[in-house]
Amino acid sequence: MWLRLTARFKERRDPMGVHRLTFRCSPWDIDPYMHMTNGRYPMNMDMARLEFLIRSGIWERMQKEKFWLVAGTISIRFRREIKFWAKFDVTGRVITWDERWTYFEHKM
């Protein structure tokens, strides 16, 4: 909720540009191995995507058109762990779109 309230007051973003949002791996993000659990990665990507949509102006248009994004497929490749309390960035961008889908890329 905080993200939705604050994003609209931040600088506008280019819809075709790269967007970056910083997070920290908190106590409720970790598993018994003291690194971020696999289920939190998509949640952080969703939050970064939501801020991108709001700051680029796409969110307003979606609401007017009564259009909502739904994740059709998610593919994640894990390269290294995110340890407890580490700061990390989620970068995202629109790769392409067609008549049915918009394809996003996120990196953490």
Secondary structure, 3 states (H helix, E strand, C coil): CHHHHHHCCCCCCCCCCCEEEEEECCHHHECCCCEECCCHHHHHHHHHHHHHHHHHCHHHHHHHHCCCCCCCCCCCCCCCCCECCCEEEEEEEEEEECCCCEEEEEEC
